[in-house]
Amino acid sequence: MPAPVTPKPVAHLIEGPNFTPGRVNWDADVEVHKLSNNESPIGSSPAAVEAIREHASSLYIYGDADGLPLAMAIAERFELDPARIIVGPGSEQLINWIIQGWADRGDEVLYPEHAFQSYRIRARMCGAVPVAAPETGLRADIQSLLDAVTPRTKVLVIANPNNPTGTHIPLAEVKALREALRPDVLLVVDEAYFEYVNAADYGSAMPLVTAGGENVIVTRTFSKFYGLAGLRAGWAHVPSSLAAPLSRVRGPYPVSSLAMAGAAAALTDFEFQKRAKAHNDKWLPWLVSEVEKLGYETSRSEANFVLFRIPGGAEAAQALEDALTEKGFIGRTAHQNALPNWIRFSVGTERAMTGLVEELKAYRGQ
Ligand SMILES: *Cc1c(COP(=O)(O)O)cnc(C)c1O
């Protein structure tokens, strides 16, 4: 019998790897600590939750088609021009729209070797060619990125700091990269973990956009620091000339009115933000130092997670992930980021952190 004829999806949309979300194991009969998605260990901003409740009775009305109420709140909080803020259901989707809008079939999307998996996946889904530039010491290397630029390069994406490594590049290097880059290549700086960074040489690339750079976009998210991952809200600060084309790719009503209300309220919930920062400032260095005491090499994370190398290689890393999942501590190996022998755990609650370290000690036989 001949194979039945079926409607065929567009090949580049379904070929290649798909996004692998962090593992969830809610059926376990142990207490589960999900440390695989870099979610907030202190819950959501209470002001956001309150605003969402209040908004629930007006859901029969369409929100603003451009997401203006949220763009205005962001502009006010960060002293930016609201006309240059594009909001979306998470920054992952914003990056997808940027790639869709600026990289045509066969064009190249460039990123550092151990970048967030979405860049590669979204590039491929847009029919573009993903190109990874080698890193040096688990850090984006601007010279290596510049060397990888070809006439077909249209978009260059870096996360600063990066996920899963947590490493950052100094603002001076971001500026140098931008200056050396061909002006028709769009530089996207993904600042999903901006709020956590303490390094003195770190700085947001936001001023590069404000200063009139026509080829830089900065993205931010409400998912991590503000504890609103399930709400789906993120934003991009874009050059004036790119605002109109990006809103076209985006389409109308990109963010639900609930998400707009919640995200806007979280922006000025300074009490929650202080707690989120204090929690990470305490538990990130603690976790790094405990993991290092056990003899593991860690990357220099400035974000809300730790990444460490498993000496036995990829199989040993997977075995450790499986063993700790059994115990209720869910992390993930970085195999999607060309680091299969490294494992990442998010900063969690005090109970999750002390419990995780106890289990790691037991696993190492110490
Ligand atoms: C978590 C994360 C995002 C944010 O995704 P949302 O779609 O906003 O939830 C973006 N970039 C990186 C590098 C991340 O780790």
The ligand as an SDF file (V2000), in Angstrom:
LIG
                    3D

 15 15  0  0  0  0  0  0  0  0999 V2000
   14.3780   32.5710   30.9070 C   0  0  0  0  0  0  0  0  0  0  0  0
   15.0500   33.2370   29.7940 C   0  0  0  0  0  0  0  0  0  0  0  0
   14.3440   34.1110   28.9530 C   0  0  0  0  0  0  0  0  0  0  0  0
   12.9490   34.5330   29.2810 C   0  0  0  0  0  0  0  0  0  0  0  0
   11.9800   33.8640   28.7260 O   0  0  0  0  0  0  0  0  0  0  0  0
   10.4950   34.4140   28.8290 P   0  0  0  0  0  0  0  0  0  0  0  0
    9.9820   34.0530   27.4940 O   0  0  0  0  0  0  0  0  0  0  0  0
   10.5400   35.8870   29.0430 O   0  0  0  0  0  0  0  0  0  0  0  0
    9.8710   33.6790   29.9590 O   0  0  0  0  0  0  0  0  0  0  0  0
   15.0090   34.7520   27.9250 C   0  0  0  0  0  0  0  0  0  0  0  0
   16.3200   34.5460   27.7380 N   0  0  0  0  0  0  0  0  0  0  0  0
   17.0320   33.7490   28.5370 C   0  0  0  0  0  0  0  0  0  0  0  0
   18.4880   33.6330   28.3170 C   0  0  0  0  0  0  0  0  0  0  0  0
   16.4170   33.0580   29.5810 C   0  0  0  0  0  0  0  0  0  0  0  0
   17.1270   32.2290   30.3450 O   0  0  0  0  0  0  0  0  0  0  0  0
  1  2  1  0
  2  3  1  0
  2 14  2  0
  3  4  1  0
  3 10  2  0
  4  5  1  0
  5  6  1  0
  6  7  2  0
  6  8  1  0
  6  9  1  0
 10 11  1  0
 11 12  2  0
 12 13  1  0
 12 14  1  0
 14 15  1  0
M  END
$$$$
